[in-house]
Amino acid sequence: MSNRKNKKNRSLLIPAIAAVVVIAVAALLLLNNNANCCAADTIQALSPAAYQEDFISSGSPHLLVDVRTPEEFATGHIAGALNIPLDSLQTRLAEIPSDQPVVVYCRSGNRSAQASQLLAAAGYTGIYDLGGIITWTAQGFPVQ
């Protein structure tokens, strides 16, 4: 009799485990989609012209962060930029205020995208990805 009971218990256990796995996977997918949604809403692409109009000309408070290396920064940067290299950003978050927009840029746009994602993951909102200084200078904007 106990053999029959054990078989019945095992036959109930397998569908129960499968149901738990399906629910767990669905929950993870839902959480991942929500995280991607919110990060995308937090980060906005910003053209050089829009940066000039929305922040410089209007005098709107913000922090401009150049995430290139100190050597790259020394060769020319956008006026008013704070240099925090991408590989130091995580440890220097205390230097970035959370109560005003943050505009990030790099050389080509790759590191600024990574920095934007890092800031969003750290809970920052109002993140603007200016892209690369290559585009900035190609559009005739000055560096110092």
Number of C-alpha atoms within 10 A of each C-alpha: 5 7 8 9 10 11 11 11 11 12 11 11 12 10 11 12 11 11 11 11 12 11 12 12 11 12 12 11 12 11 12 11 11 12 14 13 11 13 20 14 13 19 21 16 15 18 17 18 14 13 17 14 13 13 17 13 10 10 10 12 12 17 20 22 25 29 25 24 16 12 8 15 20 11 9 12 22 18 10 11 16 17 22 23 21 20 13 12 18 14 10 12 15 9 11 18 12 16 11 15 19 22 25 31 29 27 20 16 18 12 22 26 21 15 26 28 20 17 24 20 15 11 11 22 21 19 27 23 27 28 23 22 23 12 16 21 14 9 12 9 13 13 12 10
